[in-house]
Structure formats: structure tokens, C-alpha cells
């Protein structure tokens, strides 16, 4: 039995280290892949996807009842400012995810009460413009995501025009 002690201990240590590394770095790897896919059109600006179809599969299986707008961000050179214009839909939300997939900010239509609002995605120590709510994130890259429930597809052009009033830009 003594001759197996060393290999068993080594195997157990390798298993524990592998498990730790997988748990510690999987969120970063997954978000990095998601940001790269969404950022094909560039960083720090919203892209507005058409309504989902059976062929829509950019990151995950999208809901055919939701319209998605994504702003992949890179704040290594400055804060990201988001001006959010509420949409007259049964449901809409703005969610901001950091580099580790954490949802660091979420505001939906009920919370906004139909009024526009502004957030600044930034790092600690950076100043934000007056009127902007500070949202501090870990890492430089992540995604801001707007989701809008489209209850009636015939009304989508009106909702689409309104959702395009939500903008993000780096300062």
C-alpha cells in the first residue's frame, strides 16, 4: 500500500488543482467567447438584432418573443456611458454583465417608470458625469444587453425605432 501513497496523493492534488482552475477561470473564458462573438461589429456601441428565428444561435438559444440589443464594451481606455430610453412594451430591461458573467446592474421597465436613465460602466477611481449612475465592474470587457418583449410582431417596427434611442459610447 505504501508504494501507492505517492501516486494517489499526487493524483488527488492534480484533481483538486484542476477543479479549482476550472471553477475559477470558466466564467472568464465563457464571457470572453461571448464578447468576441457579439463584438464582431465593434465595441462600445449597440447592435440591434432582428427578431429571433429558428436559425438564430449566436450565443444561446434566443427567445423568439424578445428583441435583443447588445453593447459589448471595453473600458480599458475610459468609462462606458449608456443612455437608456424606456420602451413601451409589456417588458424591457437593461442588464450589464462584467467579465466574469456577473450581472452587475439590471433595471427593467417597472423600475424605470417610463423615464430615461443614464449609467456609467467604469472602474473604481474614475469619475462619472453628473446625472449618471455609477456601475463598477471587474475586468475591462463585458456586455450590456437590452431585452424587449415583443407581444405582437406587427408592432415591432415601432418598438425597434424606440429601442434604437438607447445608446452606449465610451468617454
KEKE-3310 file (N, C-alpha, C; in steps of 0.2 Angstrom, whole numbers, plus 5000, padded with zeros to 4 digits):
npx = (5004:5010:5018:5009:5004:5011:5008:4994:4991:4997:4989:4977:4980:4982:4969:4962:4968:4965:4951:4949:4955:4947:4934:4938:4942:4933:4921:4927:4933:4921:4914:4923:4923:4909:4909:4918:4911:4899:4905:4908:4904:4911:4916:4908:4896:4879:4872:4858:4849:4839:4822:4822:4824:4821:4834:4842:4856:4867:4874:4867:4852:4840:4825:4811:4801:4808:4816:4833:4846:4863:4878:4894:4907:4922:4932:4944:4951:4943:4927:4911:4897:4880:4864:4848:4833:4817:4806:4789:4783:4777:4787:4804:4821:4837:4853:4868:4883:4898:4916:4916:4904:4895:4880:4880:4872:4855:4840:4823:4808:4798:4805:4811:4800:4795:4804:4818:4835:4852:4868:4885:4897:4911:4927:4934:4938:4938:4930:4913:4901:4890:4873:4874:4872:4884:4891:4901:4913:4921:4936:4940:4931:4915:4897:4883:4866:4850:4834:4818:4801:4792:4776:4767:4771:4768:4769:4782:4791:4788:4793:4806:4811:4810:4819:4831:4835:4842:4858:4876:4892:4909:4919)
npy = (4994:5006:5010:5015:5026:5039:5041:5041:5052:5062:5061:5065:5079:5084:5083:5091:5103:5105:5105:5117:5127:5126:5130:5143:5149:5147:5156:5168:5163:5159:5171:5179:5173:5175:5189:5191:5186:5194:5206:5207:5218:5228:5237:5246:5251:5249:5235:5230:5217:5207:5201:5185:5169:5152:5149:5157:5158:5164:5166:5159:5149:5160:5169:5169:5178:5190:5205:5209:5219:5223:5229:5226:5229:5238:5244:5248:5260:5270:5276:5268:5275:5274:5278:5275:5273:5270:5258:5256:5243:5227:5221:5226:5227:5232:5225:5223:5215:5209:5205:5192:5186:5190:5198:5214:5225:5228:5234:5236:5240:5242:5247:5258:5267:5272:5282:5289:5285:5285:5277:5274:5264:5258:5259:5258:5273:5281:5296:5300:5307:5320:5316:5303:5286:5277:5262:5250:5238:5222:5219:5223:5221:5217:5214:5224:5222:5224:5219:5216:5213:5207:5207:5207:5204:5213:5225:5227:5236:5249:5247:5244:5256:5264:5257:5259:5272:5270:5271:5268:5274:5277:5286)
npz = (5000:5003:4992:4984:4989:4986:4972:4973:4981:4973:4962:4968:4972:4959:4954:4962:4960:4946:4947:4954:4946:4934:4940:4944:4932:4921:4920:4915:4903:4896:4895:4888:4876:4872:4872:4861:4851:4850:4848:4835:4827:4833:4847:4862:4857:4853:4845:4836:4835:4824:4826:4833:4825:4820:4816:4823:4833:4840:4853:4864:4864:4858:4864:4854:4857:4861:4858:4855:4860:4860:4868:4867:4878:4881:4893:4895:4891:4895:4903:4900:4894:4896:4889:4892:4885:4889:4883:4876:4880:4885:4893:4897:4898:4904:4906:4913:4911:4919:4916:4921:4920:4929:4933:4935:4935:4934:4927:4925:4915:4924:4935:4930:4927:4915:4912:4905:4908:4914:4914:4920:4916:4924:4931:4948:4955:4944:4937:4935:4924:4929:4934:4929:4934:4944:4939:4944:4938:4937:4928:4911:4900:4894:4893:4889:4889:4881:4883:4875:4876:4864:4861:4851:4835:4824:4829:4830:4822:4828:4841:4838:4833:4844:4853:4848:4852:4864:4868:4868:4873:4873:4885)
capx = (5000:5014:5020:5003:5003:5013:5004:4987:4991:4998:4983:4972:4982:4981:4962:4959:4970:4961:4944:4949:4956:4940:4929:4940:4943:4927:4917:4931:4933:4914:4912:4927:4920:4903:4911:4921:4905:4895:4909:4910:4903:4914:4915:4906:4891:4874:4870:4851:4847:4832:4819:4824:4820:4824:4841:4846:4860:4874:4877:4862:4845:4836:4818:4808:4797:4812:4821:4839:4851:4869:4883:4900:4911:4929:4933:4952:4953:4938:4921:4906:4891:4874:4858:4843:4826:4812:4802:4783:4782:4775:4793:4810:4826:4844:4857:4875:4887:4905:4920:4916:4897:4891:4875:4881:4866:4848:4834:4818:4803:4794:4809:4812:4794:4794:4808:4825:4840:4859:4873:4892:4901:4918:4932:4934:4943:4936:4925:4907:4897:4884:4867:4875:4873:4890:4891:4908:4914:4928:4938:4938:4926:4908:4891:4877:4861:4843:4829:4812:4796:4788:4770:4764:4776:4766:4771:4789:4794:4788:4797:4813:4813:4812:4825:4837:4836:4846:4865:4882:4898:4915:4922)
capy = (5000:5012:5012:5018:5033:5045:5042:5043:5059:5067:5062:5069:5086:5086:5083:5097:5109:5105:5108:5124:5131:5125:5134:5150:5153:5146:5162:5172:5160:5159:5178:5181:5170:5178:5196:5191:5184:5199:5212:5207:5224:5233:5238:5252:5253:5244:5232:5228:5211:5207:5196:5178:5164:5145:5149:5162:5155:5167:5163:5154:5149:5166:5168:5172:5184:5195:5208:5209:5224:5221:5233:5224:5235:5238:5251:5249:5267:5275:5273:5267:5279:5271:5282:5270:5275:5265:5256:5255:5236:5223:5220:5228:5228:5234:5221:5224:5209:5210:5200:5185:5184:5193:5203:5219:5230:5227:5239:5235:5245:5244:5251:5265:5270:5275:5288:5288:5285:5285:5274:5274:5257:5261:5256:5262:5279:5285:5300:5299:5313:5321:5313:5295:5281:5273:5254:5247:5231:5219:5217:5228:5219:5213:5216:5227:5219:5226:5214:5219:5208:5209:5203:5207:5206:5218:5232:5228:5242:5255:5246:5244:5263:5266:5254:5262:5278:5268:5271:5267:5277:5277:5293)
capz = (5000:5004:4986:4980:4993:4982:4966:4975:4984:4968:4958:4972:4971:4952:4953:4966:4956:4940:4948:4956:4940:4930:4943:4944:4925:4916:4919:4911:4896:4893:4894:4883:4870:4871:4870:4855:4846:4850:4846:4828:4824:4836:4855:4864:4853:4852:4839:4837:4832:4822:4830:4833:4821:4822:4814:4827:4838:4840:4859:4866:4860:4860:4864:4848:4859:4864:4854:4859:4858:4864:4868:4870:4880:4883:4896:4897:4890:4898:4905:4895:4896:4892:4890:4891:4883:4890:4878:4878:4879:4892:4897:4894:4903:4903:4910:4912:4914:4919:4913:4925:4919:4934:4932:4940:4935:4930:4928:4920:4914:4930:4940:4927:4927:4909:4911:4903:4914:4912:4919:4918:4917:4925:4936:4954:4955:4938:4938:4930:4923:4933:4931:4928:4940:4943:4939:4944:4935:4937:4921:4906:4895:4896:4888:4891:4885:4881:4880:4875:4875:4858:4862:4844:4830:4819:4832:4831:4819:4832:4846:4836:4832:4851:4856:4845:4856:4869:4866:4873:4870:4878:4886)
cpx = (5004:5017:5015:5002:5005:5009:4997:4986:4993:4992:4977:4973:4980:4973:4959:4961:4966:4954:4944:4950:4950:4935:4931:4940:4937:4923:4921:4931:4926:4913:4917:4925:4914:4904:4914:4915:4901:4898:4911:4909:4907:4912:4912:4900:4885:4873:4863:4850:4840:4829:4821:4820:4823:4831:4845:4850:4867:4877:4873:4856:4841:4829:4815:4803:4801:4816:4827:4843:4857:4875:4889:4904:4918:4931:4940:4954:4948:4931:4916:4900:4885:4868:4853:4836:4821:4808:4795:4781:4780:4781:4799:4815:4833:4848:4864:4879:4894:4909:4919:4908:4893:4886:4876:4876:4861:4843:4829:4813:4799:4798:4810:4806:4793:4799:4815:4830:4847:4864:4880:4895:4908:4921:4932:4940:4942:4930:4919:4904:4891:4877:4868:4876:4879:4889:4898:4908:4921:4930:4937:4933:4920:4903:4885:4871:4854:4839:4822:4807:4792:4781:4766:4769:4774:4768:4778:4793:4794:4793:4804:4815:4814:4818:4831:4839:4841:4853:4870:4887:4903:4917:4928)
cpy = (5006:5014:5015:5025:5039:5046:5044:5050:5064:5067:5066:5077:5088:5087:5090:5103:5110:5108:5115:5129:5131:5130:5141:5153:5151:5152:5167:5170:5161:5167:5181:5179:5174:5186:5196:5190:5191:5206:5212:5214:5230:5234:5245:5255:5248:5242:5229:5222:5211:5202:5189:5174:5157:5145:5153:5158:5158:5165:5158:5154:5155:5165:5172:5178:5190:5198:5210:5215:5223:5227:5230:5229:5233:5244:5252:5256:5272:5272:5272:5271:5276:5276:5277:5274:5270:5264:5254:5248:5233:5222:5223:5228:5229:5230:5222:5218:5211:5204:5193:5183:5186:5198:5208:5225:5227:5232:5237:5240:5247:5249:5258:5269:5275:5281:5286:5288:5284:5282:5274:5268:5259:5256:5260:5267:5283:5290:5298:5306:5314:5318:5305:5291:5277:5265:5252:5240:5229:5218:5223:5227:5215:5215:5219:5225:5222:5221:5217:5213:5211:5204:5202:5209:5211:5225:5232:5234:5248:5253:5246:5251:5266:5263:5257:5269:5276:5267:5270:5270:5277:5284:5292)
cpz = (5000:4997:4982:4983:4989:4976:4968:4977:4978:4963:4961:4971:4964:4951:4956:4962:4950:4941:4950:4950:4935:4933:4943:4937:4920:4915:4914:4904:4893:4891:4888:4876:4868:4869:4863:4849:4845:4847:4839:4825:4828:4844:4856:4860:4853:4845:4840:4832:4829:4826:4828:4828:4823:4820:4819:4833:4839:4847:4862:4862:4862:4860:4858:4850:4861:4858:4858:4856:4863:4863:4871:4872:4882:4886:4898:4896:4892:4900:4899:4898:4892:4894:4888:4890:4884:4884:4880:4876:4885:4896:4893:4900:4900:4908:4908:4915:4913:4916:4916:4924:4924:4932:4937:4940:4931:4932:4922:4919:4920:4935:4937:4927:4921:4908:4909:4909:4911:4917:4916:4920:4918:4930:4942:4953:4949:4940:4933:4929:4927:4930:4929:4934:4939:4944:4938:4942:4936:4930:4917:4901:4898:4891:4892:4886:4886:4879:4881:4873:4869:4858:4855:4839:4825:4822:4833:4828:4824:4838:4844:4835:4839:4854:4854:4848:4862:4866:4871:4869:4875:4878:4891)
residu = (UNK:UNK:UNK:UNK:UNK:UNK:UNK:UNK:UNK:UNK:UNK:UNK:UNK:UNK:UNK:UNK:UNK:UNK:UNK:UNK:UNK:UNK:UNK:UNK:UNK:UNK:UNK:UNK:UNK:UNK:UNK:UNK:UNK:UNK:UNK:UNK:UNK:UNK:UNK:UNK:UNK:UNK:UNK:UNK:UNK:UNK:UNK:UNK:UNK:UNK:UNK:UNK:UNK:UNK:UNK:UNK:UNK:UNK:UNK:UNK:UNK:UNK:UNK:UNK:UNK:UNK:UNK:UNK:UNK:UNK:UNK:UNK:UNK:UNK:UNK:UNK:UNK:UNK:UNK:UNK:UNK:UNK:UNK:UNK:UNK:UNK:UNK:UNK:UNK:UNK:UNK:UNK:UNK:UNK:UNK:UNK:UNK:UNK:UNK:UNK:UNK:UNK:UNK:UNK:UNK:UNK:UNK:UNK:UNK:UNK:UNK:UNK:UNK:UNK:UNK:UNK:UNK:UNK:UNK:UNK:UNK:UNK:UNK:UNK:UNK:UNK:UNK:UNK:UNK:UNK:UNK:UNK:UNK:UNK:UNK:UNK:UNK:UNK:UNK:UNK:UNK:UNK:UNK:UNK:UNK:UNK:UNK:UNK:UNK:UNK:UNK:UNK:UNK:UNK:UNK:UNK:UNK:UNK:UNK:UNK:UNK:UNK:UNK:UNK:UNK:UNK:UNK:UNK:UNK:UNK:UNK)
# end
